Every structure is written in structure tokens, then in C-alpha cells.
Amino acid sequence: MNRVVAIAALSAAAIALGLAGEARAKDAKTVEETLLQMERAWTDALLKNDPAALEKVLAPDWVGVGASGTNTQAQYVADLKSGALKMESQTVGEMKVRIFGDAAVVTGSEDEKSTFQGIDTSGHYVWTDVYAKRKGRWQAVASQLTLVPPK
């Protein structure tokens, strides 16, 4: 009888672990979809010159690093509002999401036609965005953008 009980307990545990694994996979897929949608919202905010939409994606303490140095969320939004940053077109390539609990990294590339303070900044870029889940909500907290020189 003890053997039957032990087998039943092991079977129940295996089923529970399998279901938990499926739930984690489903949760990861939902997080991935959320972050990809946020990346698309970021692109739309730049193309539509919509600072309010940009502020929804970027955390107040967001920091971006690029060719011009370090940028804060407040400065990035102000540059969009003032017209110092202008995005005429942007085509985003394939993106990859990696999830680490309440943190995630999204990497991708883009081809853009843009200007910053009247200087042409168009080109092909690769980037990394770091997201954190805070108070149940995902926000970008750090970014790095690199212009890839033409071959």
C-alpha cells in the first residue's frame, strides 16, 4: 500500500511541476509580447512626436547612452517636445527579448531617417533596452544605442 501511495504522490508532483512549467512559459510569452508592444509604442511616439506616449514607456530615472553621451528621460522627452529630435522614418528589425524575473533585456536594430539639433543622424543602429517591472508595470530603465558604420 505504501508503494501505491508513493507512486501516486510522485505522479501528482510530476503533474504539478509540468503545469507550473507551462504556466511560467505562458507568463514569459505574455511578458515578451508586452515588451515588444512597448518597443513599438516607443517607435510610434518618436514618429508621431508624442512626448506623453514616450513618458509611458520610459521610467523617470531612465538613462540612455549613445554617440552624443548620456541622456536622461527628462532631456530625451524635452528634445522631442522642442523639435531638437526629429524622427522622419524608422524601420525596426527583428527584436529579441530575454527575461530575468522582474528585469528584461530587449535587443534589436533599426534603420532611421532622423536629425538631432539640425544634424543628420540617419543610419543603421543596433540597440539594447533594459526593462524593470515596478509596481506591476514594465518600464524602460536604461538604453544603449550604437550607429553601425556603412560597409
C-alpha positions in Angstrom: 0.0 0.0 0.0 2.8 2.4 0.8 4.3 1.8 -2.6 1.0 2.8 -4.3 0.8 5.9 -2.2 4.4 6.8 -3.0 3.8 6.3 -6.7 0.6 8.4 -6.6 2.4 11.2 -4.7 5.3 11.2 -7.2 2.8 11.3 -10.1 0.9 14.2 -8.6 4.2 16.1 -8.0 5.3 15.5 -11.6 2.0 16.7 -12.9 2.2 19.8 -10.7 5.7 20.6 -11.9 4.7 20.2 -15.5 1.7 22.5 -15.1 3.9 25.1 -13.3 6.4 24.9 -16.1 3.6 25.5 -18.7 2.4 28.5 -16.6 5.9 30.0 -16.5 6.3 29.6 -20.3 2.9 31.3 -20.8 3.8 34.1 -18.5 7.1 34.6 -20.3 5.3 34.8 -23.6 3.0 37.4 -22.2 5.9 39.5 -20.9 7.7 39.1 -24.2 4.6 40.4 -26.1 4.2 43.3 -23.6 7.8 44.4 -24.1 7.7 44.1 -27.9 4.5 46.2 -27.8 6.3 48.8 -25.7 9.1 48.9 -28.2 6.6 49.6 -31.0 4.9 52.3 -28.8 8.3 53.9 -28.3 8.9 54.0 -32.1 5.3 55.4 -32.7 5.9 58.1 -30.0 9.0 59.3 -31.9 7.4 59.2 -35.3 4.3 61.0 -34.1 6.2 63.4 -31.9 4.2 62.3 -28.9 6.2 63.1 -25.7 3.3 61.8 -23.4 3.4 58.4 -25.1 7.2 58.3 -24.7 6.9 59.1 -21.0 4.7 56.0 -20.5 7.5 53.7 -21.9 10.5 55.3 -20.1 10.9 55.3 -16.3 11.5 58.7 -14.8 15.1 57.5 -13.9 15.7 56.1 -17.4 19.2 56.7 -18.8 20.2 56.4 -22.4 23.8 56.1 -23.7 24.6 56.9 -27.3 27.1 58.7 -29.6 26.2 62.1 -28.0 26.8 60.8 -24.4 24.4 60.1 -21.6 20.8 61.3 -21.8 18.0 61.4 -19.1 14.4 60.7 -19.6 13.6 64.4 -18.9 16.1 65.6 -21.5 15.0 63.0 -24.1 11.4 64.0 -23.8 12.3 67.7 -23.8 14.3 67.2 -27.1 11.3 65.5 -28.7 8.9 68.3 -27.4 11.2 71.1 -28.6 11.8 69.6 -32.1 15.6 69.1 -31.4 15.0 65.4 -32.0 13.1 64.6 -35.2 12.3 61.1 -36.5 11.1 61.1 -40.1 11.1 57.4 -40.5 12.2 54.3 -38.6 12.1 50.7 -39.6 12.8 48.3 -36.7 14.4 45.0 -37.4 14.0 41.7 -35.5 14.0 42.1 -31.7 15.0 39.6 -29.1 13.6 39.6 -25.6 15.4 37.9 -22.6 13.5 37.8 -19.3 15.2 37.7 -15.9 12.4 37.7 -13.3 11.4 41.4 -12.9 14.0 42.6 -15.3 14.3 42.1 -19.1 16.6 43.0 -21.9 15.4 43.7 -25.5 17.9 43.9 -28.3 17.3 44.9 -31.8 18.3 47.1 -34.8 16.7 49.9 -36.8 17.2 52.0 -39.9 16.1 55.5 -39.3 16.0 58.9 -41.0 16.5 61.4 -38.2 18.0 64.7 -37.1 19.2 65.9 -33.8 19.7 69.7 -33.3 19.6 70.1 -37.1 22.4 67.5 -37.7 21.5 64.4 -39.8 21.7 61.3 -37.5 20.2 58.9 -40.0 21.6 55.4 -40.3 21.6 51.8 -39.2 21.6 51.4 -35.4 21.8 48.4 -33.0 20.5 48.9 -29.5 19.8 47.3 -26.1 16.9 48.4 -23.9 16.7 47.2 -20.2 13.3 47.0 -18.6 12.3 46.6 -15.0 8.9 45.6 -13.6 8.0 48.1 -10.9 4.7 48.1 -9.0 3.3 45.6 -11.5 4.3 47.7 -14.6 7.1 47.4 -17.1 9.2 50.4 -17.9 12.5 51.0 -19.8 15.2 51.9 -17.3 18.3 52.0 -19.5 19.2 52.0 -23.1 22.3 51.9 -25.3 22.3 52.8 -29.0 25.2 52.4 -31.5 25.4 53.6 -35.0 26.8 50.9 -37.3 29.1 52.4 -39.9 28.3 51.6 -43.5 30.4 48.9 -45.1 
